[in-house]
Amino acid sequence: MTLACTKGYKIYDFGRTSIHNPTLMDFKKRWGTTGVDLYTFYNDCGENRIGTVSRETSLPYRLMRYMCQKSPDPVQPMLSRFCYRHLG
């Protein structure tokens, strides 16, 4: 953000946030952001996708989130690298 300001940019995009992640939505609102509804459409290639699970409600996501919340501070950088490399 600092670099964007020094280059004279007036708009900064905080990116998409799932409706299943109210904590992140609240964090972004505190920066004075304006929310815009964005819709995602999936091409199911003829398969029946009843009951698809969003990323935020999936078991791997919830496990990693729990581990990040409960792990001691020295472990956080290692978890962050893992999440960025394998889950991002």
N, CA, C and O of each residue as an XYZ file, in Angstrom:
352
protein
N       0.819     -1.188      0.000
C       0.000      0.000      0.000
C       0.862      1.251      0.000
O       0.545      2.239     -0.663
N       1.946      1.198      0.745
C       2.837      2.358      0.800
C       3.403      2.658     -0.580
O       3.444      3.816     -0.996
N       3.836      1.631     -1.285
C       4.381      1.808     -2.624
C       3.329      2.401     -3.560
O       3.628      3.293     -4.355
N       2.094      1.900     -3.462
C       1.021      2.423     -4.302
C       0.791      3.909     -4.028
O       0.573      4.684     -4.959
N       0.836      4.304     -2.770
C       0.653      5.725     -2.413
C       1.790      6.580     -2.939
O       1.563      7.677     -3.450
N       3.014      6.081     -2.816
C       4.156      6.873     -3.289
C       4.153      7.030     -4.805
O       4.708      7.991     -5.337
N       3.525      6.080     -5.498
C       3.426      6.177     -6.959
C       2.218      6.986     -7.400
O       1.997      7.168     -8.597
N       1.428      7.477     -6.438
C       0.315      8.351     -6.762
C      -1.004      7.661     -7.056
O      -1.940      8.304     -7.533
N      -1.101      6.360     -6.782
C      -2.360      5.668     -7.028
C      -3.421      6.145     -6.045
O      -3.123      6.386     -4.875
N      -4.639      6.279     -6.508
C      -5.743      6.751     -5.679
C      -6.682      5.621     -5.254
O      -7.458      5.784     -4.311
N      -6.618      4.475     -5.942
C      -7.504      3.358     -5.643
C      -6.649      2.130     -5.346
O      -5.684      1.842     -6.053
N      -7.018      1.419     -4.292
C      -6.330      0.179     -3.922
C      -7.385     -0.916     -3.777
O      -8.333     -0.763     -3.006
N      -7.231     -2.001     -4.498
C      -8.180     -3.106     -4.471
C      -7.767     -4.103     -3.394
O      -6.675     -4.669     -3.454
N      -8.631     -4.315     -2.416
C      -8.337     -5.261     -1.347
C      -8.658     -6.704     -1.729
O      -8.434     -7.615     -0.933
N      -9.170     -6.919     -2.917
C      -9.427     -8.268     -3.394
C     -10.756     -8.822     -2.938
O     -11.482     -8.208     -2.156
N     -11.053    -10.004     -3.450
C     -12.322    -10.668     -3.146
C     -12.303    -11.248     -1.744
O     -11.257    -11.621     -1.213
N     -13.494    -11.314     -1.161
C     -13.664    -11.956      0.134
C     -14.958    -12.748      0.104
O     -16.000    -12.234     -0.303
N     -14.893    -13.970      0.523
C     -16.072    -14.818      0.547
C     -17.069    -14.321      1.591
O     -16.686    -13.763      2.619
N     -18.345    -14.535      1.309
C     -19.368    -14.181      2.292
C     -19.268    -15.076      3.522
O     -19.862    -14.772      4.557
N     -18.526    -16.169      3.423
C     -18.327    -17.077      4.543
C     -17.165    -16.645      5.432
O     -16.787    -17.369      6.353
N     -16.594    -15.468      5.162
C     -15.458    -14.972      5.943
C     -15.788    -13.577      6.488
O     -15.192    -12.592      6.051
N     -16.732    -13.479      7.439
C     -17.137    -12.167      7.946
C     -16.024    -11.425      8.679
O     -16.022    -10.194      8.707
N     -15.081    -12.150      9.270
C     -13.982    -11.498      9.982
C     -13.121    -10.699      9.024
O     -12.768     -9.556      9.317
N     -12.778    -11.278      7.884
C     -11.976    -10.564      6.899
C     -12.764     -9.414      6.285
O     -12.203     -8.352      6.015
N     -14.061     -9.616      6.063
C     -14.886     -8.536      5.529
C     -14.908     -7.354      6.508
O     -14.827     -6.200      6.087
N     -15.015     -7.637      7.796
C     -15.011     -6.580      8.806
C     -13.661     -5.855      8.832
O     -13.615     -4.630      8.940
N     -12.560     -6.615      8.733
C     -11.223     -6.019      8.705
C     -11.095     -5.032      7.547
O     -10.582     -3.926      7.716
N     -11.563     -5.442      6.377
C     -11.458     -4.572      5.205
C     -12.346     -3.343      5.339
O     -11.968     -2.259      4.894
N     -13.532     -3.493      5.952
C     -14.416     -2.351      6.154
C     -13.768     -1.295      7.037
O     -14.008     -0.101      6.856
N     -12.950     -1.725      7.990
C     -12.289     -0.781      8.899
C     -11.254      0.096      8.188
O     -10.824      1.115      8.729
N     -10.858     -0.299      6.989
C      -9.957      0.514      6.176
C     -10.738      1.512      5.319
O     -10.142      2.255      4.540
N     -12.054      1.534      5.456
C     -12.867      2.458      4.684
C     -13.191      1.970      3.289
O     -13.467      2.768      2.393
N     -13.160      0.667      3.102
C     -13.432      0.108      1.786
C     -14.920      0.140      1.469
O     -15.756      0.308      2.357
N     -15.230     -0.022      0.216
C     -16.608     -0.118     -0.249
C     -16.807     -1.497     -0.845
O     -16.084     -1.892     -1.760
N     -17.777     -2.226     -0.335
C     -18.041     -3.571     -0.822
C     -18.868     -3.559     -2.096
O     -19.779     -2.746     -2.256
N     -18.543     -4.461     -2.987
C     -19.271     -4.622     -4.242
C     -19.535     -6.110     -4.416
O     -18.625     -6.926     -4.270
N     -20.780     -6.467     -4.727
C     -21.101     -7.874     -4.965
C     -20.470     -8.343     -6.274
O     -20.662     -7.731     -7.325
N     -19.719     -9.430     -6.193
C     -19.138    -10.068     -7.379
C     -19.670    -11.487     -7.434
O     -19.668    -12.195     -6.427
N     -20.114    -11.895     -8.578
C     -20.705    -13.214     -8.717
C     -19.733    -14.149     -9.415
O     -19.018    -13.751    -10.335
N     -19.716    -15.390     -8.968
C     -18.861    -16.409     -9.555
C     -19.742    -17.466    -10.193
O     -20.684    -17.966     -9.578
N     -19.427    -17.795    -11.416
C     -20.171    -18.826    -12.128
C     -19.211    -19.960    -12.462
O     -18.077    -19.723    -12.879
N     -19.669    -21.180    -12.276
C     -18.853    -22.350    -12.550
C     -19.463    -23.131    -13.707
O     -20.678    -23.315    -13.778
N     -18.614    -23.578    -14.596
C     -19.045    -24.455    -15.670
C     -18.856    -25.873    -15.167
O     -17.723    -26.313    -14.972
N     -19.934    -26.586    -14.956
C     -19.835    -27.918    -14.358
C     -19.531    -29.020    -15.369
O     -19.458    -30.192    -14.999
N     -19.355    -28.665    -16.624
C     -19.000    -29.636    -17.671
C     -19.956    -30.823    -17.703
O     -19.545    -31.953    -17.965
N     -21.231    -30.560    -17.436
C     -22.224    -31.611    -17.511
C     -22.360    -32.453    -16.264
O     -23.228    -33.324    -16.210
N     -21.527    -32.220    -15.251
C     -21.624    -32.999    -14.019
C     -22.644    -32.341    -13.096
O     -22.844    -31.128    -13.141
N     -23.268    -33.129    -12.284
C     -24.214    -32.616    -11.311
C     -23.448    -32.238    -10.048
O     -22.895    -33.112     -9.380
N     -23.407    -30.964     -9.714
C     -22.633    -30.491     -8.573
C     -23.528    -30.058     -7.423
O     -23.406    -28.935     -6.933
N     -24.386    -30.896     -7.004
C     -25.249    -30.568     -5.872
C     -24.427    -30.678     -4.600
O     -23.714    -31.659     -4.386
N     -24.536    -29.658     -3.759
C     -23.856    -29.694     -2.473
C     -22.393    -29.323     -2.524
O     -21.621    -29.809     -1.698
N     -21.976    -28.488     -3.453
C     -20.576    -28.074     -3.478
C     -20.258    -27.275     -2.223
O     -21.124    -26.597     -1.671
N     -19.031    -27.359     -1.785
C     -18.596    -26.726     -0.546
C     -17.679    -25.566     -0.880
O     -16.772    -25.708     -1.700
N     -17.904    -24.420     -0.254
C     -17.002    -23.297     -0.471
C     -15.683    -23.582      0.230
O     -15.612    -24.417      1.132
N     -14.660    -22.893     -0.186
C     -13.337    -23.116      0.391
C     -13.338    -22.866      1.895
O     -12.719    -23.617      2.649
N     -14.030    -21.811      2.337
C     -14.016    -21.445      3.749
C     -14.735    -22.449      4.639
O     -14.475    -22.492      5.842
N     -15.622    -23.249      4.086
C     -16.325    -24.239      4.890
C     -15.741    -25.636      4.729
O     -16.225    -26.585      5.346
N     -14.699    -25.770      3.899
C     -14.093    -27.089      3.693
C     -13.270    -27.486      4.916
O     -12.772    -26.629      5.646
N     -13.135    -28.771      5.126
C     -12.394    -29.281      6.272
C     -10.921    -28.853      6.263
O     -10.431    -28.408      7.301
N     -10.185    -28.966      5.138
C      -8.774    -28.533      5.154
C      -8.620    -27.058      5.532
O      -7.712    -26.705      6.284
N      -9.493    -26.204      5.021
C      -9.413    -24.780      5.340
C      -9.663    -24.554      6.833
O      -8.936    -23.804      7.484
N     -10.687    -25.204      7.364
C     -11.002    -25.019      8.780
C      -9.887    -25.555      9.668
O      -9.584    -24.963     10.704
N      -9.269    -26.679      9.273
C      -8.147    -27.216     10.057
C      -6.958    -26.254     10.065
O      -6.373    -25.991     11.115
N      -6.607    -25.736      8.893
C      -5.478    -24.803      8.829
C      -5.781    -23.524      9.606
O      -4.905    -22.976     10.275
N      -7.002    -23.059      9.516
C      -7.382    -21.857     10.259
C      -7.259    -22.098     11.765
O      -6.758    -21.246     12.498
N      -7.719    -23.261     12.217
C      -7.608    -23.610     13.632
C      -6.144    -23.691     14.054
O      -5.766    -23.174     15.105
N      -5.326    -24.339     13.233
C      -3.900    -24.459     13.558
C      -3.237    -23.087     13.639
O      -2.412    -22.847     14.521
N      -3.590    -22.195     12.732
C      -3.004    -20.854     12.744
C      -3.427    -20.078     13.984
O      -2.631    -19.326     14.548
N      -4.663    -20.254     14.409
C      -5.150    -19.547     15.586
C      -4.523    -20.069     16.872
O      -4.291    -19.297     17.803
N      -4.248    -21.361     16.935
C      -3.776    -21.986     18.174
C      -2.261    -22.138     18.261
O      -1.739    -22.432     19.337
N      -1.550    -21.948     17.168
C      -0.103    -22.183     17.194
C       0.633    -21.009     17.845
O       0.167    -19.871     17.780
N       1.776    -21.283     18.468
C       2.574    -20.209     19.075
C       3.190    -19.307     17.999
O       3.347    -19.716     16.849
N       3.530    -18.098     18.384
C       4.062    -17.110     17.444
C       5.263    -17.598     16.627
O       5.321    -17.319     15.429
N       6.225    -18.315     17.223
C       7.372    -18.754     16.407
C       7.002    -19.704     15.265
O       7.762    -19.829     14.305
N       5.865    -20.366     15.352
C       5.448    -21.315     14.330
C       4.722    -20.611     13.175
O       4.628    -21.158     12.076
N       4.218    -19.415     13.420
C       3.421    -18.697     12.423
C       4.123    -18.515     11.069
O       3.491    -18.751     10.039
N       5.395    -18.106     11.024
C       6.039    -17.951      9.702
C       6.059    -19.248      8.889
O       5.867    -19.215      7.673
N       6.287    -20.379      9.541
C       6.315    -21.658      8.838
C       4.915    -21.997      8.303
O       4.780    -22.430      7.159
N       3.894    -21.804      9.111
C       2.524    -22.055      8.657
C       2.140    -21.120      7.518
O       1.465    -21.528      6.573
N       2.568    -19.871      7.609
C       2.258    -18.903      6.558
C       2.867    -19.317      5.231
O       2.207    -19.255      4.194
N       4.135    -19.743      5.261
C       4.788    -20.192      4.030
C       4.078    -21.404      3.442
O       3.880    -21.486      2.230
N       3.694    -22.345      4.304
C       2.991    -23.536      3.833
C       1.661    -23.161      3.180
O       1.341    -23.633      2.089
N       0.896    -22.312      3.855
C      -0.411    -21.915      3.323
C      -0.260    -21.176      2.007
O      -1.012    -21.425      1.065
N       0.707    -20.267      1.932
C       0.910    -19.502      0.707
C       1.297    -20.410     -0.451
O       0.811    -20.250     -1.571
N       2.175    -21.364     -0.170
C       2.686    -22.232     -1.226
C       1.657    -23.272     -1.669
O       1.545    -23.556     -2.861
N       0.904    -23.841     -0.726
C       0.058    -24.981     -1.055
C      -1.447    -24.685     -1.080
O      -2.208    -25.437     -1.687
N      -1.873    -23.624     -0.445
C      -3.300    -23.367     -0.360
C      -3.724    -22.096     -1.086
O      -4.917    -21.880     -1.296
N      -2.786    -21.266     -1.466
C      -3.112    -19.986     -2.102
C      -3.375    -20.099     -3.506
O      -3.662    -19.098     -4.163
